[in-house]
């Protein structure tokens, strides 16, 4: 019996070995190479000269700092807009959809079944000068000439929100679905209005889903490359664009690695700050609600 028990306890570890090796080879090893390339100086002959911070120093100037800050603002704006749309939608799905809940989840997951480039080209037909949106506005008499929606920050944000919205909805919905509805009924019975109940009961107790959704949207949005390039028309530079240009260059790969390290550090710091801000906003409301 002891031998059988030992074997059964080791089985999950054995099954997980391929996943561990995959993660080491395709994540940790490339990460070590990127960090090493950023700080190792190599001569023209290929010999190792030592460690240097010169490559990092190249990007410590206002131009690249503005690029990183633009990416931070892009990620925060995308996460905030997605939250404002996702929370009412997740609330409706969790508490009001009833028998249509599974259908709404199915509709929410359908975009994941199609190629990302198809989504982008679909928005081309919507936002171009002779596209659906301009024709609709002309039909309604709101505009006379076509508005150049494409190749702008507006087009980038529209596509970012469209693509990342499910990543905000699903964690919040998962959190709200497990919510005890009796707490809402008790709050309403004790005289709190619906807005007060939302602000002091529902929002603080769904903080886990909100936090997960914010990070699932903010972190990839910070390094997004394809959407700003395709929808923004290369008019504004973000972190993903700079990294791609240096990494794909013939002699600038190490500079691309250095910029990746610098931007990753700023991403980590901003994510930690975002974590504390979310806790400060929602936990303070939750503790205030408990006291009252």
C-alpha positions as CSV (number, residue, x, y, z in Angstrom):
1,X,0.0,0.0,0.0
2,X,2.8,2.4,0.9
3,X,4.5,1.7,-2.5
4,X,1.2,2.3,-4.4
5,X,0.7,5.6,-2.4
6,X,4.2,6.8,-3.2
7,X,3.7,6.0,-6.9
8,X,0.4,7.8,-7.0
9,X,1.8,10.9,-5.3
10,X,4.7,11.1,-7.8
11,X,2.4,10.7,-10.8
12,X,1.3,14.4,-11.1
13,X,5.0,15.5,-11.0
14,X,5.9,13.0,-13.8
15,X,3.0,14.3,-15.9
16,X,4.1,17.9,-15.4
17,X,7.7,17.3,-16.4
18,X,7.1,18.1,-20.2
19,X,5.4,21.3,-19.3
20,X,8.3,22.3,-17.0
21,X,10.9,21.5,-19.7
22,X,8.8,23.5,-22.3
23,X,8.7,26.5,-19.9
24,X,12.4,26.4,-19.2
25,X,13.4,26.1,-22.9
26,X,10.9,28.6,-24.4
27,X,10.6,31.1,-21.6
28,X,13.3,31.1,-18.9
29,X,16.2,30.4,-21.2
30,X,15.3,33.1,-23.8
31,X,14.7,35.5,-20.8
32,X,18.2,34.8,-19.5
33,X,19.7,35.3,-23.0
34,X,17.9,38.7,-23.3
35,X,19.0,39.9,-19.9
36,X,22.6,38.6,-20.6
37,X,22.7,40.3,-24.0
38,X,21.7,43.6,-22.5
39,X,24.6,43.7,-20.0
40,X,27.4,41.8,-21.8
41,X,29.9,43.7,-23.9
42,X,31.3,41.8,-26.9
43,X,34.1,43.1,-29.1
44,X,34.0,43.2,-32.9
45,X,36.1,40.0,-32.9
46,X,33.4,38.2,-30.8
47,X,35.3,38.0,-27.5
48,X,33.7,38.8,-24.2
49,X,34.8,42.2,-22.7
50,X,32.8,42.2,-19.5
51,X,29.6,43.8,-18.2
52,X,28.3,47.2,-19.3
53,X,25.3,49.5,-18.7
54,X,26.0,51.4,-21.9
55,X,23.2,49.7,-23.8
56,X,20.7,50.6,-21.1
57,X,22.0,54.1,-21.0
58,X,21.2,54.6,-24.7
59,X,17.5,54.6,-23.9
60,X,17.7,56.9,-20.8
61,X,16.7,60.0,-22.8
62,X,13.4,61.9,-23.1
63,X,12.5,60.3,-26.5
64,X,12.4,56.7,-25.3
65,X,11.1,57.6,-21.8
66,X,8.1,59.2,-23.6
67,X,7.6,56.0,-25.6
68,X,7.5,53.9,-22.4
69,X,5.1,56.4,-20.7
70,X,2.9,56.3,-23.8
71,X,2.7,52.6,-23.5
72,X,1.9,52.9,-19.8
73,X,-0.9,55.3,-20.6
74,X,-2.1,53.1,-23.5
75,X,-2.3,50.1,-21.2
76,X,-4.0,52.0,-18.4
77,X,-6.6,53.6,-20.8
78,X,-7.4,50.3,-22.4
79,X,-7.8,48.6,-19.0
80,X,-9.9,51.4,-17.6
81,X,-12.2,51.5,-20.7
82,X,-12.5,47.7,-20.8
83,X,-13.4,47.7,-17.1
84,X,-16.2,50.4,-17.6
85,X,-17.7,48.2,-20.3
86,X,-16.9,44.8,-18.8
87,X,-18.3,45.2,-15.3
88,X,-21.9,46.0,-16.3
89,X,-21.8,43.2,-18.9
90,X,-20.4,40.7,-16.3
91,X,-23.0,41.9,-13.7
92,X,-25.8,41.3,-16.2
93,X,-24.5,37.9,-17.2
94,X,-24.1,36.8,-13.6
95,X,-27.3,38.2,-12.0
96,X,-29.8,38.9,-14.8
97,X,-29.1,36.7,-17.8
98,X,-30.4,33.5,-16.2
99,X,-31.1,30.9,-18.9
100,X,-29.3,33.0,-21.5
101,X,-26.0,33.0,-19.5
102,X,-24.4,30.2,-21.5
103,X,-25.4,31.8,-24.8
104,X,-23.8,35.1,-23.8
105,X,-20.6,33.3,-22.7
106,X,-20.6,31.5,-26.1
107,X,-20.9,34.7,-28.0
108,X,-18.2,36.3,-25.9
109,X,-15.8,33.4,-26.7
110,X,-16.5,33.3,-30.5
111,X,-13.9,35.9,-31.4
112,X,-11.2,33.6,-30.0
113,X,-12.0,31.0,-32.7
114,X,-11.0,33.3,-35.5
115,X,-7.6,34.6,-36.6
116,X,-6.5,37.9,-35.1
117,X,-5.7,39.4,-38.5
118,X,-9.3,38.8,-39.6
119,X,-10.5,41.0,-36.7
120,X,-8.1,43.7,-37.8
121,X,-9.2,43.6,-41.5
122,X,-12.9,43.6,-40.4
123,X,-12.3,46.9,-38.5
124,X,-10.6,48.2,-41.7
125,X,-13.9,47.9,-43.5
126,X,-15.7,49.6,-40.6
127,X,-13.3,52.6,-40.1
128,X,-11.9,53.4,-43.5
129,X,-13.1,56.5,-45.4
130,X,-15.7,54.7,-47.4
131,X,-16.4,52.2,-44.6
132,X,-19.5,51.3,-42.6
133,X,-19.1,54.0,-39.9
134,X,-18.5,56.9,-42.3
135,X,-21.4,55.8,-44.5
136,X,-23.7,55.5,-41.4
137,X,-22.8,59.0,-40.2
138,X,-23.4,60.4,-43.7
139,X,-26.8,58.6,-43.9
140,X,-27.8,60.1,-40.6
141,X,-26.7,63.6,-41.8
142,X,-24.2,64.0,-39.1
143,X,-21.2,64.6,-41.4
144,X,-20.7,65.7,-45.0
145,X,-17.1,64.5,-45.7
146,X,-15.6,61.2,-44.6
147,X,-13.6,61.3,-41.3
148,X,-10.2,59.7,-41.4
149,X,-10.7,57.2,-38.5
150,X,-7.9,54.9,-39.7
151,X,-4.2,55.5,-38.8
152,X,-5.1,57.3,-35.6
153,X,-5.0,56.8,-31.9
154,X,-8.8,56.4,-32.0
155,X,-8.6,53.4,-34.3
156,X,-5.9,51.9,-32.1
157,X,-8.0,52.3,-28.9
158,X,-11.1,50.9,-30.7
159,X,-9.2,47.8,-31.7
160,X,-7.5,47.4,-28.3
161,X,-10.8,47.6,-26.4
162,X,-12.5,45.2,-28.9
163,X,-9.7,42.6,-28.6
164,X,-9.0,42.7,-24.9
165,X,-12.6,43.2,-23.6
166,X,-13.1,39.4,-23.1
167,X,-10.0,39.2,-20.9
168,X,-11.7,41.7,-18.5
169,X,-15.2,40.3,-18.7
170,X,-14.3,36.6,-17.9
171,X,-12.5,37.1,-14.6
172,X,-15.1,39.6,-13.3
173,X,-17.9,37.3,-14.3
174,X,-16.2,34.4,-12.6
175,X,-16.0,36.4,-9.4
176,X,-19.6,37.7,-9.6
177,X,-21.0,34.2,-10.4
178,X,-19.8,32.9,-7.0
179,X,-21.2,36.0,-5.2
180,X,-23.8,35.4,-2.5
181,X,-26.9,37.2,-3.8
182,X,-28.3,37.2,-0.2
183,X,-25.8,39.9,0.7
184,X,-27.3,42.2,-2.0
185,X,-30.8,41.5,-0.7
186,X,-29.7,42.2,2.9
187,X,-28.2,45.5,1.9
188,X,-31.3,46.6,0.1
189,X,-33.5,45.5,3.0
190,X,-31.4,47.5,5.4
191,X,-32.1,50.7,3.4
192,X,-29.1,50.9,1.1
193,X,-29.9,51.9,-2.5
194,X,-28.7,49.9,-5.5
195,X,-25.8,52.3,-6.2
196,X,-24.6,52.2,-2.6
197,X,-24.9,48.4,-2.6
198,X,-22.8,48.3,-5.7
199,X,-20.2,50.7,-4.4
200,X,-19.8,49.3,-0.9
201,X,-20.7,45.6,-1.2
202,X,-20.4,44.2,-4.7
203,X,-17.3,46.1,-6.0
204,X,-15.1,45.4,-2.9
205,X,-16.1,41.7,-2.8
206,X,-15.4,41.2,-6.5
207,X,-11.9,42.8,-6.2
208,X,-10.2,39.5,-7.1
209,X,-11.8,39.4,-10.5
210,X,-11.3,43.1,-11.1
211,X,-7.6,42.9,-10.2
212,X,-7.2,39.8,-12.5
213,X,-8.9,41.5,-15.3
214,X,-6.9,44.7,-15.0
215,X,-3.6,42.8,-15.2
216,X,-4.7,40.5,-18.0
217,X,-5.5,43.6,-20.1
218,X,-2.8,46.1,-18.9
219,X,0.3,43.9,-19.1
220,X,-0.2,42.7,-22.8
221,X,-1.5,46.2,-23.8
222,X,1.8,47.7,-22.6
223,X,3.8,45.7,-25.0
224,X,1.3,45.5,-27.8
225,X,2.9,45.7,-31.3
226,X,0.5,44.5,-34.0
227,X,-2.5,46.7,-33.2
228,X,-0.7,50.1,-33.0
229,X,1.2,49.2,-36.2
230,X,-1.8,48.1,-38.2
231,X,-4.5,50.5,-36.9
232,X,-2.3,53.4,-35.8
233,X,-0.4,53.7,-39.1
234,X,2.9,53.9,-37.4
235,X,2.2,57.5,-36.4
236,X,2.9,57.0,-32.7
237,X,5.7,54.8,-31.2
238,X,5.0,52.4,-28.4
239,X,7.2,49.9,-26.6
240,X,6.3,47.0,-28.9
241,X,7.2,49.0,-32.0
242,X,10.6,50.0,-30.7
243,X,11.5,46.5,-29.5
244,X,10.5,45.0,-32.9
245,X,12.6,47.5,-34.9
246,X,15.7,46.9,-32.9
247,X,15.3,43.2,-32.5
248,X,14.7,42.7,-36.3
249,X,17.7,45.0,-37.2
250,X,20.9,43.5,-38.5
251,X,23.2,45.0,-35.9
252,X,20.8,46.2,-33.2
253,X,19.6,43.0,-31.6
254,X,21.4,43.7,-28.3
255,X,19.9,47.2,-28.1
256,X,16.5,45.7,-28.6
257,X,17.2,43.3,-25.7
258,X,18.4,46.2,-23.5
259,X,15.2,48.2,-24.3
260,X,13.1,45.1,-23.5
261,X,14.8,44.9,-20.1
262,X,14.3,48.6,-19.3
263,X,10.7,48.6,-20.3
264,X,10.0,45.4,-18.4
265,X,11.4,46.9,-15.2
266,X,9.1,49.9,-15.7
267,X,6.2,47.5,-16.4
268,X,6.8,45.7,-13.2
269,X,7.0,48.9,-11.1
270,X,3.8,50.3,-12.7
271,X,2.0,46.9,-12.2
272,X,2.9,46.9,-8.5
273,X,1.7,50.5,-8.2
274,X,-1.5,49.5,-10.0
275,X,-2.0,46.6,-7.6
276,X,-1.8,48.9,-4.5
277,X,-4.1,51.5,-6.1
278,X,-6.8,49.0,-6.8
279,X,-6.5,47.6,-3.3
280,X,-6.6,51.1,-1.9
281,X,-9.7,52.1,-3.9
282,X,-11.8,48.9,-3.4
283,X,-10.6,47.6,0.0
284,X,-11.2,51.0,1.6
285,X,-14.7,51.0,0.3
286,X,-15.1,47.4,1.6
287,X,-13.8,48.1,5.1
288,X,-16.0,51.3,5.2
289,X,-19.0,49.2,4.3
290,X,-18.3,46.6,7.0
291,X,-18.0,49.4,9.7
292,X,-21.3,50.8,8.6
